[in-house]
Amino acid sequence: MHQLAKRIQESFTSGFVSASEWRGDVAVTVTRDKVHDIAEFLRDDPGMDFDYIVHVSSVDWPDDEERFEVVWEFYSIRKRHRLRLKTRVPESDCVVDSLTDLWKGADFMEREVYDMMGIRFRNHPDLRRILLPDDFAEGYPLRKDFPLRGKGWRDTFEFLDERS
Amino acid sequence: MAFEDQRTTIYKVDPEHPESETLPALRTEELLLNMGPQHPSTHGVLKVIMELEGERVVKSTPVMGYLHRGVEKLAEDGTYHQFIPHTDRLDYVCAMYNNFAYCRAVEKLLDLKVPDRAEYLRTIVAEVQRIIGHLFWLSAQALDIGAMTVFFYCFRDREILLDWFDELCGARLTTSWYRIGGVERDLTPSLISKLKAFLDYFPPKIDEYQVFLEKNRIWLARTKGIAVISAEDAVNFGLSGPTLRGSGVDYDLRKYEPYSAYPKCEFSVPVGKNGDTYDRYWIRMMELYESVKIIKQCLEQMQEGPVMAEVPSVTFPPKQRVFTNLESMIQQFKLFSQGFKAPPGEIYCGTEAHKGELGFYIVSTGGGKPYRLKIRAPSFIHMGAFDHMARGYMISDACTIFGTYDIVMGECDR
């Protein structure tokens, strides 16, 4: 196991689920309730020192019991190492703690995840859709059950050539 | 609707004393102003709702998504090769660097080694693209602030390089020249001599642009000390590229996680001090000189060799062989119709584009299409810091801030 993953396992025995290393990327999966604590540890611990948030993302696994995976990628500019933090969220209770109080950059990134995948972030200061219009009624487009062509909203638009 | 109350408040005479001869008690009110989505300085379609106190910005809320095309969703429906032209349309000003970042990410997923000559070619073209990007940025930023002359000079030189791209791959903007495992074709002798001529011609022109701007008092007044962001905040917001280096952090993936031919070249990463618009301008100007240096070194060091990795399950065969050899034809047909199967796993690969860190996070389940593809777009993340950077500045400085991010909405909205 990678050194960074081992440190997380030692410090959070209850929150740690698994760790992997593939193609040089270290990924640690943790339980949902510990995400904020672990993220705070990652930022403030001198051995970790992850001062830079790279991206927040999400993956939909419709066949799994806990359907959604939320992914954070952190980088340490001083220590020059990288870590991916992952957690699982069930569809029935689609909420995870927001990290906006630790990294201000997480604000827009989390809004995008909410917009595209419908995962809500607890304690986010302004959780609204960001790329899609506020009145977008079709749901969350990056979910796997969302058809590529949309759910028909666009077909209701009137275009110039149709009216004539 | 979240912004139901957005309307312009009109200042009126106090209605309780309409006829009073003395001035009515001065009433101050905050003004809500919609800037965009069709404002020329927003570099595309972007709206910012600003709360103003007089001409000072109190709070600003970016409203984005006017150019959202669902690129990440489209990626899940096509093969890995088919996504390359989509990356052109992200940051349409600098398509080559998007191709580069995407191809690198897929190569990391496949653990594919690119031939040496291809690495040099990639670096050369990427740096040419960086010059184009910075010239475009400089012209647009100067124009936004009111210095029009530089715009024409920059476009004159940008045009030379766009014609060079045209000769290289047949397109000026949507290039799609990079391939997974290499590049589409080698540089011809004519292209190399044209590029060398440009490298001799260009550095004096950079001095020329600087003379235009750095002796211009209006330009200095509108950039020095404007939109200052401290190093700590810039890192915390996740800024990258010149926007972060302007605050004194030397984060540059070309040095931090060297890739392609960059480790074989000598170049320096300019870093600012004050974190204001002027420093970010200065960094980009210095990067123009550095890009010229990198291209020159690459041209010197480059050896003859193949420009495409020979991995029949992934890379395309040379066109000549497709017409004469049956196996190559089958290989070509299979790659175009079905794509290749990537091993299951997930990777993140960041590349230092001229705007900042352009990253791709790809999840593969072993099929011929990406299961999930996430684009880490620097423009989008920079917009997250807009409110922080605009607070307390004048409304006219908002244009400067759009410019200083080098924002392109195609990449921001994806």
Interface residues (C-beta under 8 A of the other chain):
Chain A: W22 R23 D25 A27 D51 Y52 I53 V54 H55 S57 V59 D60 V71 E73 I77 R80 R82 R84 W103 K104 G105 A106 D107 F108 M109 E112 M116 R128 R129 I130 L131 L132 P133 D134 D135 P141 L142 F146 L148
Chain B: M1 A2 F3 M64 G65 H68 G70 E72 K73 L74 E76 D77 K108 L109 D111 D233 V235 N236 F237 G238 L239 V249 Y251 Y256 E257 G345 E346 I347 Y348 G350 E357 G359 Y361 V363 Y371 R372 K374 R376 F380 I381 M383 G384 A385 H388 D413 R414
